Amino acid sequence: MSNYFPGIDIVDVARIKNSIENYKGKFLNKIFSEEEQSYCFSKANPYIHFAGKFAAKEAVIKSLLSSKSIKQIGFLNIFILNDDKGTPIVKIKDLTENDIKVSISHTESQAIAFAIFNLEK
């Protein structure tokens, strides 16, 4: 049995943009941390970055649930941060050790993310 658990998600940027424009802080604060919001709003087109982080959170949730190591986890327990080079880093609230890697790509209209959770570490 493998100890690697993948998750993948694709999001329409327009869907995230509409949610942000229609629900503003109510949507943003339900899904994204202040640090994530600050990062995305610092970009020329914040919506593609929000869509990428949303897809990454969904992919992380899918990978964690498929491992059966957790039964549920919320968006605000998952942080998709970026290192100095812009590489996405996954942090999980109240979990000091985790080995979850994520990759995010986007176009102007869609964002996709792939996550893999290594249960051995």
C-alpha positions, -999 to +999 in steps of 0.1 A: +000+000+000+013+034-009+019+061+016+014+089-009-020+104-013-027+128-042-054+154-046-062+176-076-086+205-083-094+229-111-112+262-106-126+288-130-111+322-122-144+339-130-162+319-103-137+331-076-138+367-090-176+367-088-176+354-053-151+380-042-169+408-059-204+397-047-195+387-011-163+406-005-149+400+030-175+375+039-162+351+012-125+361+016-124+357+054-142+323+052-116+309+028-083+328+030-060+340+058-050+376+060-015+366+048-030+348+017-053+378+010-024+402+013-003+381-011-030+378-037-040+415-036-004+425-041-005+409-076-016+427-108-045+402-113-053+390-078-082+367-090-059+342-106-039+339-074-070+335-053-082+308-077-049+291-075-049+291-037-085+279-036-077+250-059-046+242-038-067+241-006-092+218-023-064+196-036-049+194-001-083+185+014-087+157-011-052+143-004-057+144+034-092+128+032-080+101+009-053+092+034-080+086+060-057+103+085-084+129+091-122+130+087-126+166+078-107+199+076-118+234+069-103+260+045-091+282+073-071+253+087-050+252+055-026+279+046-011+282+011+018+305+016+047+314-006+085+313+000+108+341-012+108+327-047+070+324-049+070+286-044+038+275-026+041+260+008+014+242+027+009+248+064-019+231+084-032+247+116-023+227+147-001+203+128+035+210+133+048+182+111+033+176+077+047+166+043+023+180+018+036+193-014+015+214-038+019+227-073-003+255-088-007+266-124-031+291-139-042+308-170-063+339-172-094+317-170-085+287-149-063+276-120-053+240-112-035+226-083-020+192-074-012+181-039+005+150-026+006+140+011+033+117+023+020+098+053+055+083+061+069+115+074 
